[in-house]
Amino acid sequence: MSSPPTTTDSAAVAVVDDDPVVRRLMRLWLEQEGYTVREFARGAQALAVEELPHLVCLDLGLEDMPGLHVMEHFLALDADLPVVVVTAERTIETAVNAMRGGAYDFVTKPLDRQRFLLAVARAAERRRLTERVRGLESQLGGRRAMARLIGDSAPMQELGGLIERVLSSDVAVAIFGESGTGKELVARTIHEQGHRSSGPFVAVNCAAIPESLQESELFGHEKGAFTGASARHLGRFEQAQGGTLFLDEVGEMSPATQAALLRTLQERTIRRVGGASDIPVDVRIVCATHRDLEGEVEAARFRQDLF
């Protein structure tokens, strides 16, 4: 069983939720953004699907079977299938367990349109990247195909040498290059070939996150931290514990987020928005940008100490 190729304009989304109001609301929002949607009111219906979707939006509180069982079924068919789980505030711990079990992200009810669509957009982008990597691996014949791209040309040989030099350490890495030049593939190679390969690889496109949500997405927030924060939200740093956090388009960060990132790099801790305590994080940071950060520093748009 396999899913059709993902296109930028349309990804096939399976919505699994036994609440018809929530299910139709998700469908409406998704179709407004150009997604193709299939609805399933019961877990058993989703398990019987013959063609895998590109991603799944899954309610954990299904009546006919545990939502985690449905997630495990999909991930057994395709371990790279992004699953965005939907949960009520009272079952937030179940959502955390789902993340540990392989879910890509979670959102809480009542649904916030912006946060829901942001989670889905990230999941769709991850699916497109996965298919791109699979295509490269198929062409080159190996699980770590990206490493084999370090081949004949002098620039690629130099790139391979630079990658080798950073594999054995946890030093933060910055990757510079135009859009579409494979910066995330380089970041994945650093992760997969390094000692953190057994941990998670979490990718964040900073340019895709509204400025008002950047700190919440990266560092998380506590319940009641701001209007609409109906439950605790784990940020990308906590999701990447023990692994690698890839911050794509880091030059698009707001000044406040840059300051928070600098503090994290210096102290190896984060503080959730609205939180009162510091949380230790064990994460390697790999950043990428298409901007000239030296010029951004001179223009006072990027922090000198962070650069």
Secondary structure as GFF3:
##gff-version 3
##sequence-region A 1 307
A	DSSP	beta_strand	12	16	.	.	.	ID=ss1
A	DSSP	alpha_helix	20	32	.	.	.	ID=ss2
A	DSSP	beta_strand	36	40	.	.	.	ID=ss3
A	DSSP	alpha_helix	43	47	.	.	.	ID=ss4
A	DSSP	beta_strand	55	59	.	.	.	ID=ss5
A	DSSP	alpha_helix	67	77	.	.	.	ID=ss6
A	DSSP	beta_strand	83	88	.	.	.	ID=ss7
A	DSSP	three_ten_helix	89	91	.	.	.	ID=ss8
A	DSSP	alpha_helix	92	100	.	.	.	ID=ss9
A	DSSP	beta_strand	105	109	.	.	.	ID=ss10
A	DSSP	alpha_helix	113	140	.	.	.	ID=ss11
A	DSSP	alpha_helix	145	148	.	.	.	ID=ss12
A	DSSP	alpha_helix	154	167	.	.	.	ID=ss13
A	DSSP	beta_strand	173	176	.	.	.	ID=ss14
A	DSSP	alpha_helix	183	193	.	.	.	ID=ss15
A	DSSP	beta_strand	201	205	.	.	.	ID=ss16
A	DSSP	three_ten_helix	206	208	.	.	.	ID=ss17
A	DSSP	three_ten_helix	211	213	.	.	.	ID=ss18
A	DSSP	alpha_helix	214	219	.	.	.	ID=ss19
A	DSSP	alpha_helix	236	239	.	.	.	ID=ss20
A	DSSP	beta_strand	244	248	.	.	.	ID=ss21
A	DSSP	three_ten_helix	250	252	.	.	.	ID=ss22
A	DSSP	alpha_helix	255	267	.	.	.	ID=ss23
A	DSSP	beta_strand	269	270	.	.	.	ID=ss24
A	DSSP	beta_strand	279	280	.	.	.	ID=ss25
A	DSSP	beta_strand	284	289	.	.	.	ID=ss26
A	DSSP	alpha_helix	293	298	.	.	.	ID=ss27
###
